[in-house]
Amino acid sequence: MNDIKLAGVIQAKNYDPLCNVLRVLRQLTDVLIVIDDNSDVPLEKTPEIDVLLTLRKNDKQFYDLTNGYLMHFLAWQNKCDWLMIMDDDFLLSSHLQSRSKIDSLIESARLAGCDMVRAELRDLWGCYRYFRNDGTWGVKAHYLLQRVWFGDRGITLRNLHADRLHRPWFHDAEPRVLYVQHPNRVYHTGCITPSSRQRRVANYKVWDPDNSLQADYSYMLDDSTLHVEPVPDGDVSEFWPSYHLTTKQSAC
């Protein structure tokens, strides 16, 4: 797998360092690319960031699809073969905390003729010990790894439409996806408390007023079918002590 050059990429709006995502991507990838999408205070370039693109716009919308194109272009410009895509409120399961495991997933995707690796995504609920696993929450996934397509011969970028959040950015052909489950899991911290969920819905009303990224955000506030399950021992807490310290006072 030494022939694979991997870019770690994140599109951030008001980057939150709580989950140490920049540090994680720096450790697991060869090139760290950050797109700062119109943050209230622009993100400053630090030694760990190789490429920082700061976007300044007059509106407050979040340009998810455009940022996806830019990610692929910047990775291609830096001669990278694959992307590892994270949000600032993501935690990787312990199984994904090594480059060898990431390389193994890429190799599995290549052997299967796949362009992407889609990992199971679960929302931490109440604290780091539990995740929600009912309804929509129990089928979420994240396109963690994507082959850099920008230099593909003959692409035209036609007929692309982001009809839901986290849709893959890809060329005309339908990409083939390798779906992996736990222990290859991504944990999301952005909905961990009621106030964070309310804030998230309010933000999306500003960032996505036309619901072009996702048809409905109201499910984030619906607890009528709530079912939580325990996070496997060591999957989060032992590998994320800073996050553990900030959440240990919670009810669970």
C-alpha positions in Angstrom: 0.0 0.0 0.0 3.1 2.3 -0.1 1.9 3.5 -3.6 -1.2 5.1 -2.1 -0.9 8.8 -1.2 -3.8 9.7 1.1 -5.2 13.2 1.7 -7.0 14.0 5.0 -9.7 16.5 4.2 -12.2 18.4 6.3 -14.7 21.2 5.4 -15.3 23.2 8.5 -17.6 26.1 9.5 -16.4 27.5 12.8 -14.1 24.6 13.5 -14.4 23.0 16.9 -11.2 21.4 18.2 -13.0 19.3 20.8 -12.5 16.0 18.9 -9.0 16.8 17.7 -9.9 15.9 14.1 -7.0 17.9 12.6 -4.5 16.0 14.8 -6.1 12.7 13.9 -6.0 13.4 10.2 -2.4 14.6 10.5 -1.4 11.3 12.0 -3.3 9.1 9.6 -2.8 10.8 6.2 0.0 12.2 4.1 -1.5 15.6 3.2 -3.9 17.6 5.4 -6.4 19.8 3.5 -8.8 22.1 5.2 -11.6 24.1 3.6 -12.9 26.8 5.9 -16.4 27.6 4.7 -17.1 31.1 5.7 -16.5 30.7 9.4 -17.4 33.7 11.6 -13.7 33.9 12.5 -11.4 32.5 9.7 -9.4 29.5 10.7 -5.7 30.2 11.0 -3.1 28.0 9.3 -1.1 25.9 11.7 2.0 23.8 11.0 -0.1 20.6 10.9 -2.2 21.9 8.0 -0.7 21.5 4.5 -3.4 23.2 2.5 -5.9 25.8 3.9 -8.5 27.2 1.6 -10.6 30.0 3.2 -13.9 30.8 1.5 -15.5 34.2 2.3 -19.1 34.7 1.0 -21.9 37.2 1.7 -24.4 34.6 2.7 -24.3 32.0 5.5 -25.2 28.9 3.5 -23.0 25.9 3.6 -21.8 24.9 0.1 -21.4 21.2 0.7 -21.4 20.1 -3.0 -19.0 22.9 -4.1 -16.7 22.0 -1.2 -16.7 18.4 -2.4 -15.4 19.4 -5.8 -12.7 21.6 -4.2 -11.6 18.7 -1.9 -11.1 16.4 -4.9 -9.3 19.2 -6.9 -6.9 20.1 -4.0 -6.2 16.4 -3.4 -5.5 15.9 -7.1 -3.3 19.0 -7.2 -1.3 17.5 -4.4 -0.9 14.2 -6.2 -3.1 12.2 -3.8 -4.9 9.0 -4.8 -7.6 8.8 -2.1 -9.3 11.1 0.4 -10.1 10.5 4.0 -13.0 12.8 4.8 -13.9 13.9 8.4 -16.1 16.5 10.1 -14.9 18.3 13.2 -17.4 16.5 15.4 -16.4 13.0 14.4 -14.6 10.3 16.4 -13.1 7.2 14.9 -13.6 3.9 16.5 -10.5 2.4 18.0 -10.2 0.0 15.1 -9.7 2.9 12.7 -7.0 4.6 14.8 -4.1 3.3 12.7 -2.9 4.0 9.1 -2.5 0.2 8.5 -6.2 -0.3 9.1 -7.1 2.6 6.8 -4.7 1.2 4.1 -6.4 -2.2 4.5 -9.8 -0.7 3.8 -8.5 1.1 0.7 -6.9 -2.1 -0.6 -10.2 -4.0 0.0 -12.0 -1.3 -2.0 -9.5 -1.4 -4.8 -9.7 -5.2 -5.0 -13.5 -5.0 -5.1 -13.4 -2.3 -7.9 -14.9 0.2 -5.5 -14.4 4.0 -5.5 -15.5 4.6 -2.0 -15.6 3.1 1.5 -18.8 3.9 3.4 -18.5 3.4 7.1 -21.2 2.9 9.7 -22.0 6.2 11.5 -23.6 6.3 14.9 -24.6 9.4 17.0 -23.3 9.5 20.6 -26.3 10.1 22.9 -26.1 11.8 26.3 -22.4 11.0 26.7 -19.6 9.0 25.2 -21.0 5.7 26.6 -24.1 5.3 24.4 -25.2 5.8 20.8 -28.7 6.0 19.3 -29.6 3.1 17.0 -33.3 3.4 16.0 -34.9 4.4 12.8 -32.8 6.9 10.7 -30.2 6.9 13.4 -29.6 3.2 13.0 -28.8 3.3 9.3 -26.6 6.3 9.0 -23.3 6.0 7.2 -20.4 8.2 6.2 -18.3 8.2 3.0 -15.0 8.0 4.9 -12.7 7.1 2.0 -13.1 8.2 -1.6 -10.8 7.7 -4.6 -9.7 11.0 -6.1 -11.6 11.2 -9.4 -10.6 14.7 -10.5 -8.0 13.6 -12.9 -10.1 10.8 -14.4 -10.1 10.8 -18.2 -13.3 12.1 -19.9 -15.3 13.3 -16.9 -17.8 16.2 -17.4 -19.3 16.8 -14.0 -22.8 16.8 -15.4 -26.0 15.8 -13.6 -24.7 16.3 -10.1 -27.3 17.1 -7.5 -26.9 16.9 -3.7 -30.3 15.6 -2.8 -29.4 14.6 0.7 -26.7 15.3 3.2 -23.3 13.4 2.7 -24.1 12.5 -0.9 -20.8 11.5 -2.5 -19.2 14.0 -4.8 -18.4 12.0 -8.0 -18.4 12.2 -11.7 -21.2 11.0 -14.1 -20.7 7.3 -13.6 -22.4 5.8 -10.5 -19.6 5.1 -8.0 -19.2 1.6 -6.5 -19.2 1.6 -2.8 -17.7 -0.8 -0.2 -19.9 -0.6 2.9 -18.2 -1.6 6.2 -19.7 -1.9 9.7 -18.4 -2.0 13.2 -15.5 -2.2 14.2 -15.1 0.2 11.3 -17.4 2.8 12.8 -17.5 6.6 12.9 -19.1 8.3 16.0 -20.8 11.6 15.7 -20.8 14.0 18.6 -22.9 16.8 17.1 -26.2 15.5 18.5 -25.1 14.3 21.9 -27.3 16.7 23.9 -30.8 18.1 23.4 -29.4 21.6 23.1 -26.8 20.5 20.5 -29.6 18.9 18.4 -31.7 22.1 18.6 -28.7 24.2 17.6 -28.0 21.9 14.7 -31.5 22.1 13.3 -31.4 25.9 13.7 -28.1 26.1 11.9 -29.3 24.1 9.0 -32.3 26.4 8.6 -29.7 29.1 7.9 -27.1 27.0 6.0 -29.6 25.1 3.9 -32.8 27.2 3.7 -34.0 25.3 0.5 -33.4 21.9 2.0 -31.1 21.1 -0.9 -28.8 18.9 1.3 -31.5 17.0 3.2 -35.2 17.0 2.8 -36.1 17.2 6.5 -34.1 17.9 9.7 -37.0 17.6 12.2 -36.1 13.9 13.0 -33.2 15.3 15.1 -35.7 16.5 17.6 -37.9 13.4 17.7 -37.3 11.1 20.6 -40.5 9.1 20.3 -38.7 5.9 19.1 -35.6 6.4 21.1 -33.4 3.3 21.4 -29.8 3.6 22.6 -27.0 1.0 22.9 -23.7 1.0 24.7 -20.6 1.9 23.0 -18.2 -1.1 23.1 -15.6 -0.9 25.8 -12.6 1.1 24.7 -14.1 2.1 21.4 -14.2 5.8 22.3 -13.2 6.6 25.9 -9.8 4.9 26.0 -8.7 6.6 22.8 -10.2 10.0 23.4 -9.3 11.1 26.9 -9.9 14.8 26.2 -13.5 14.1 25.1 -14.0 11.8 28.0 -13.1 14.5 30.4 -15.6 17.0 28.9 -18.5 14.6 29.1 -18.0 12.5 32.2 -20.3 14.8 34.2 -23.3 13.9 32.0 -26.2 11.9 33.4 -25.2 8.6 31.8 
